[in-house]
Amino acid sequence: MPTLTRLIFIIAVIAGSIYAAMFALTVLVEPAPRQISVDVPPDLLKPQSERDKP
């Protein structure tokens, strides 16, 4: 049984390290705001009823 306990302990330490790294990323890293632009096709600006007409 000591090998099972050791395995569970190692897996818990690895999982804890991953969790700590994710937590540190959320707290310490601040994303830089930037502008984005999205091209919208002119068809989508028309009302739905006009788009359905041939």
ABEGO torsion letter per residue (X at the ends): XAAAAAAAAAAAAAAAAAAAAAAAAAAABBBBBBBBBBBBBAAAABBAAAAABX
